[in-house]
Amino acid sequence: MVFYVWWIGLITAALWVSITVFVWAVQAGQFSDQERARYLPLRNETLAAPTQQKHPARLSVEVYALMIVAVLGLLSIAMTLVLLFKSYRG
């Protein structure tokens, strides 16, 4: 039974994060210009050279946030597997 509780918690957390990101994207206008987005893959543009940063070895806040999310996801999956194997022994 404990096994299902962890999976339901994982699914609930993933659903909550997905809904939060979707609401943010709508409020930030990520879907506002669908006509332009339709033709972006067909445009023949060259990318500008990246600008030099003062501290190229420094990671941005977004990278740290993604690392935290990845670690939390891996920990929750690991905890679920530990509880699964523990419940089969007992």
C-alpha positions in Angstrom: 0.0 0.0 0.0 2.9 2.4 0.8 4.1 1.8 -2.7 1.0 3.4 -4.2 1.1 6.4 -1.9 4.6 7.3 -3.2 3.6 6.9 -6.8 0.4 9.0 -6.3 2.5 11.6 -4.6 5.0 11.6 -7.5 2.2 11.9 -10.0 0.5 14.7 -8.0 3.7 16.7 -7.8 4.4 16.3 -11.6 0.9 17.4 -12.4 1.1 20.4 -10.1 4.5 21.4 -11.7 3.1 20.9 -15.2 0.0 23.0 -14.5 2.1 25.8 -12.9 4.5 25.9 -15.9 1.5 26.0 -18.3 -0.2 28.9 -16.4 3.1 30.8 -16.4 3.6 30.2 -20.1 0.1 31.6 -20.9 0.5 34.6 -18.6 4.0 35.3 -20.1 2.6 35.3 -23.6 4.5 32.2 -24.9 1.5 31.2 -27.1 0.5 34.7 -28.2 2.1 34.7 -31.7 1.1 31.4 -33.3 1.3 32.8 -36.8 5.0 33.7 -36.5 5.8 30.4 -34.7 4.3 28.5 -37.5 7.0 29.7 -40.0 10.0 29.7 -37.7 11.4 26.3 -38.9 11.2 27.5 -42.5 13.2 30.7 -42.1 16.8 30.7 -43.3 18.5 32.6 -40.6 22.0 32.3 -39.3 22.5 32.5 -35.6 24.4 35.4 -34.1 27.7 34.6 -32.3 27.2 34.3 -28.6 28.3 37.3 -26.6 31.2 36.9 -24.2 30.1 36.8 -20.5 32.2 38.2 -17.7 32.2 34.9 -15.8 31.7 32.1 -18.3 32.3 29.4 -15.7 29.5 30.7 -13.5 26.1 29.0 -13.9 22.9 30.8 -14.1 20.0 30.6 -11.7 18.0 28.6 -14.2 20.7 25.9 -14.3 20.7 25.6 -10.6 16.9 25.4 -10.5 17.0 22.6 -13.2 19.6 20.7 -11.2 17.4 20.9 -8.0 14.4 19.7 -9.9 16.4 16.8 -11.4 17.8 15.8 -8.1 14.4 15.9 -6.4 12.9 13.8 -9.2 15.7 11.2 -9.0 15.3 11.1 -5.2 11.6 10.5 -5.4 12.0 7.7 -7.9 14.8 6.2 -5.8 12.6 6.4 -2.6 9.8 4.7 -4.5 12.0 1.9 -5.6 13.4 1.5 -2.1 9.9 1.2 -0.7 9.0 -1.2 -3.4 11.8 -3.6 -2.6 11.3 -3.2 1.1 7.6 -4.1 0.8 8.4 -7.3 -1.1 10.8 -8.5 1.6 8.4 -7.8 4.5 
